[in-house]
């Protein structure tokens, strides 16, 4: 079963965007920096929003919708129905205690699938 995990968007100024979304009622959960992006996770009523500010113009936009899954067999069956093969999924482990991979929808929007690692 899939559940919405978060929506991610690229912004031009992280601090101004944090301020904007906090005024909408979001609460800042985390802020991160790496070589490519400054980014933050905000939450509103159990829904997460990740906002990314690229540090260089050549970095791609991070716009995507992310879904959480627990059953790998089920998620790869769904992905197969969408025209992808399991071997198309470049599975990676990030520093956020999760395993994930991306596919694109029919309009080119990135869709992320996330399996949280057990604590």
Secondary structure per residue as TSV (DSSP state, phi and psi in degrees):
chain	resnum	aa	ss	phi	psi
A	1	X	-	360.0	132.2
A	2	X	-	-94.4	142.9
A	3	X	E	-131.2	146.4
A	4	X	E	-63.6	129.4
A	5	X	E	-100.0	-53.7
A	6	X	E	-165.0	166.3
A	7	X	E	-116.1	136.9
A	8	X	E	-120.1	138.5
A	9	X	E	-135.7	153.8
A	10	X	E	-94.1	135.7
A	11	X	-	-125.2	161.9
A	12	X	S	-88.9	-22.9
A	13	X	-	-145.7	110.0
A	14	X	H	-60.6	-48.3
A	15	X	H	-63.5	-42.4
A	16	X	H	-64.7	-37.3
A	17	X	H	-70.0	-39.7
A	18	X	H	-57.8	-47.3
A	19	X	H	-59.2	-44.3
A	20	X	H	-59.8	-51.4
A	21	X	H	-71.0	-29.2
A	22	X	H	-64.4	-35.9
A	23	X	H	-66.8	-24.1
A	24	X	T	-81.1	-6.7
A	25	X	T	110.9	-5.0
A	26	X	-	-68.1	151.0
A	27	X	E	-116.4	131.6
A	28	X	E	-66.6	128.8
A	29	X	E	-102.5	-47.0
A	30	X	E	-152.4	152.5
A	31	X	E	-128.5	142.4
A	32	X	E	-135.9	155.8
A	33	X	E	-134.6	139.1
A	34	X	-	-140.6	-167.1
A	35	X	S	-70.1	-22.2
A	36	X	S	-107.1	-32.2
A	37	X	E	-142.7	153.5
A	38	X	E	-103.7	135.5
A	39	X	E	-151.1	161.8
A	40	X	E	-142.7	153.6
A	41	X	E	-114.4	129.2
A	42	X	E	-123.1	157.0
A	43	X	E	-134.0	142.8
A	44	X	E	-141.9	116.6
A	45	X	T	50.8	42.4
A	46	X	T	83.3	-1.4
A	47	X	E	-104.5	138.5
A	48	X	E	-104.3	145.1
A	49	X	E	-126.5	126.4
A	50	X	E	-107.6	128.6
A	51	X	E	-118.7	134.5
A	52	X	E	-121.9	130.7
A	53	X	E	-111.3	110.8
A	54	X	E	-64.5	140.7
A	55	X	S	-86.4	-17.5
A	56	X	S	-135.2	148.5
A	57	X	T	-63.1	-27.3
A	58	X	T	-78.7	-8.4
A	59	X	S	-73.6	139.6
A	60	X	-	-70.3	157.5
A	61	X	-	-66.8	148.5
A	62	X	-	-105.6	24.9
A	63	X	-	-67.6	123.6
A	64	X	E	-165.4	164.8
A	65	X	E	-113.8	133.5
A	66	X	E	-115.9	137.2
A	67	X	E	-119.1	141.3
A	68	X	E	-93.7	141.7
A	69	X	-	-138.8	158.6
A	70	X	S	-118.3	-29.3
A	71	X	-	-104.9	105.2
A	72	X	H	-62.4	-39.7
A	73	X	H	-59.0	-44.9
A	74	X	H	-64.2	-45.6
A	75	X	H	-66.5	-36.6
A	76	X	H	-73.6	-24.4
A	77	X	H	-67.3	-42.2
A	78	X	H	-62.6	-47.0
A	79	X	H	-60.7	-40.0
A	80	X	H	-61.9	-41.7
A	81	X	H	-63.4	-25.3
A	82	X	T	-85.6	1.3
A	83	X	T	96.6	10.5
A	84	X	-	-105.4	155.9
A	85	X	-	-104.2	152.4
A	86	X	G	-56.4	-37.0
A	87	X	G	-70.2	-14.0
A	88	X	G	-72.2	-22.1
A	89	X	-	-80.5	115.4
A	90	X	-	-86.9	89.4
A	91	X	-	-75.5	133.3
A	92	X	E	-139.4	157.1
A	93	X	E	-108.9	120.0
A	94	X	-	-91.4	-176.1
A	95	X	T	-86.1	9.5
A	96	X	T	-105.8	25.3
A	97	X	S	61.3	45.5
A	98	X	E	-151.6	155.6
A	99	X	E	-108.6	134.8
A	100	X	E	-153.3	167.6
A	101	X	E	-154.4	163.0
A	102	X	E	-120.4	148.0
A	103	X	E	-133.5	171.6
A	104	X	E	-110.2	144.6
A	105	X	-	-78.9	-177.4
A	106	X	T	-66.9	-13.5
A	107	X	T	-104.2	2.8
A	108	X	S	92.2	4.0
A	109	X	-	-76.4	134.4
A	110	X	E	-72.7	135.6
A	111	X	E	-118.7	124.5
A	112	X	E	-105.7	139.4
A	113	X	E	-114.8	130.5
A	114	X	E	-125.8	133.3
A	115	X	E	-119.2	116.7
A	116	X	E	-69.9	137.0
A	117	X	-	-74.0	149.2
A	118	X	-	-75.6	141.6
A	119	X	-	-70.7	360.0
